Amino acid sequence: MSQLEFFDIPSPCIGVCEVNNKGYCKGCLRSRDERLYWLQLSPAQRREVVRLCHQRKARIQKAREAALQTSSAHEQDTQQGSLF
């Protein structure tokens, strides 16, 4: 038994309970089923859900950064075009 198995895995809920366009909670990034059945999940299943939430968060942050870079590059192109 590993050290983590001695402790209950807390819900990743942060109190921002609103669903995004893909069906995930905007606060904790759990799916509907992951939220609904959290109390019935085993510790291993809860760890997997938390891992998936971290993965989803990283993917969202990467997409936001890419969008910001694209937006910034577009603004620079627009500004350079208006100088001539």
C-alpha positions, 0 to 999 in steps of 0.5 A: 500500500502506497502512502497516498492510499492512507489518505482520502483524495479530496474533490478537486472542486473549487466552487466554480460550478459551470459547464463549458461547451465540451461538458466539463466543469469550468472550475475543476474540469471534471466531466458530468459523470466524474462529478456525479459519481465522485463519492462512489469512485475508488481511490485509484479512480479518483487519482485518475480523475485528478490526473485527467483534470490536470491534463485537461488544464494543461491542454487549455492553458496551451491552447490559450497561449497559442491563441494569445501568440496568434493574436499578438502576431496578428496585431503586429502585422496590422500595426506594421501594415498601417505604417505604410 
